[in-house]
Amino acid sequence: MSNENIIIIGGGVIGLGIGWQLAKSGAAVTIFDRDEAGRAASWAAAGMLAPYAEVHTEEPELLQLGIESLSLYPQWVDELETDAEMSIGYRVEGTLIVGLESDDTHQLRHLYDAQQQFGLDVQWLNGRDACDIEPALSPRVNSAIHCKTDHQVDNRLMIRALKNAFQKSDGVLHENRAVKKIVIENGSVIAVQTDEGIKPCDIVILAAGCWSTQIDGIPDDMLPPVRPVKGQMLALEMEDGIEIRTVIRTVRARYPTSVYLVPRSDGRLIVGATSEEMGFNERLTAGGMLELLRGAWEVVPGIYELPILESWTGLRPGSRDNAPILGKTPIDNLIYATGHYRNGILLTPVTAYEITKLILTGETSHTISPFQLSRFLLSEES
């Protein structure tokens, strides 16, 4: 099937990652993006690769998918950096999840118990031990979990690398060119429609994030149940005396927003993120910035004097159960790769490799079978 004519709708890390792998296999791949490729949720992300830090007992299959993708990252980084001839800022210093008050410690204990239940390699620390690892932490920190195997990547560098690697593999990228409609005849995809006309194809991969429901042509009952979840973020510039190396995440039982601080190799410190059900509203707000800065300052007081470099919002694609929607649909030759919510960067390697394998072999692997659209169709029928 390496000579298939494949169209991917969406040029974020998911669409670019799949496109790169398929193009390397010899397929004719064209990606259409409604804006500049990679400038939506992929650009707004923090780049944390943190399945251990974000574990939930009710999401065991999603945890396993995240762990699988994390294990693929060394291979992914080596392959991508070789093909793109550039670094993507992969770092392995781990994550500290910290609490300041007794209520925070109680909440941390619940998280730690869940991590132990899944047999994850994490360590409980008191405040002094946490400050030994990250001296910039506030002396008020009284407890922490050290997730040594949670890593990070510079998502904006990864976008650049994926665009380079995809195009070097003879992939065709159309930016600022939206797909208006997927053309379906007799239950099978035959083409897409853009402002420039009909583009015939053999396979369509829908990887348009929270815009996946806005493509015409798909029957309403087969649309992926994906919604936008707004996140506000900002970047500070680290200076002498405030040089953080570890990703720091907070647990604040009494506040609506827990924050994370992600140090970049170029000296930026990413602070995020709010989580707001506001539709497609992308406005920055004073309240959002206040929550982030207050939360960051409480755990790393030294940020008070740091300059603000940038602030932005992103729209995460959240599915109904906050897990991705991957694989075949009831429409022949229509593949979904959307709904990655907070884990798009983490899940890029496993999504790219597994969707490529699906298209080349026609077989859905055990890795992604729990994440097919059919899980929602079955629940609606029942």
C-alpha positions, 0 to 999 in steps of 0.5 A: 500500500506504499503507493497510496494517495493520502490526504491528512487534514491538520498540520499539527504534530499529529498530522505532521508526524503521521505524514512524515512516517507515511512519506518515508514509507513511499506513500504520496502524502499531502497535508492541508492546514487551515493556518500555518502548520503547527501554530495551534495546540501544538505550538501552545503546548509545554512539551511535557512527556509526563504520563507518570505525573498525570496518572488517574486510576480511572484511565489505565488504558490511557496511562499505558498508551502514554507509557508506550509513547514515552518509551518510543521517544528516544527512538523518535528523537534520534530518527527525527533529529537525523532526518530534520538535521536539527535538535528538538530539545529533548531533556530527561531531568524528570518532574517534581510535583510539589505541595505547600500545605497539609491539604496539598500533601493529602492530595499528593498522597492520593496521587502517590497511592495511584502511582504505586497501584500502577507500579510506577517508578516514583519517589516520595520526598519531604520538602528538604529533599525536594529543595536539594534537587531544585534549590529554587523551590520555596522553603514552604514546600513540605512534600513532593513526588519525584517522577524521574522518568517523565521527560520533556521536549521543546514542542516548537522545535519539534514542529519545525523538525517535523515540517523539515523531515516531512518535506524532505521525504517528498511530502506536500504541505499546504498551509493556510488552505482549509479542507471544507468538505470530505467527499464520501460516496457509497460509504467510502472517502473518494476526495476532499474539497478545498477552495481550489476544488476537488482533490481525489485521494485514496485515504483521508486522515482527520487530524484537525484537533478541536476543529475536527468537527467543523469539516463538512461531509461526515455524517453527524453521528460519526463526527469525532466528539471533540471540543476545544479546551482553552489554556492560557500560558506565559513564558518568563526569561530565567536569569542568574540565581533562578536556573531551574532544570527540573519540570515543577508541577504544583498540587494546590488543594485550595486553588482552582488552577495547579501550575507547572513550570517547564525550563527550556534550554534557551533560557525560557521558563514556560508557566501554564496552564489554565483549563477553561471550557470557553468554546473557541474563545482564545482571549488572554485574561487578567484572571488567567495570568494572575492564577498562573503567576500566583501559583508559580510565585508560591513555589518558586518565589524568585520568578518575581523579578523575571521578565515576561517574554510572551503570553498566549492561549491554545485550544486543546482538543478534548474528547468526551472521555479525554482520550484520543480517537484513533483508527478506522471509522464506519466510513471506508478509508477515513481514519481518525487521529484526533482528541489528544487533549493534554497529551498531544506532544506525549502521544505523537510517536505512538500515534504516528507509528501506529496509524502508519502501521494501520494504513500500511497493513490494514490491521488495528493493533492492540495498542490503539484498539481501545481508542477507536471511535467505536467506543462512543458509537457503542455507548450511544446505542446502549 
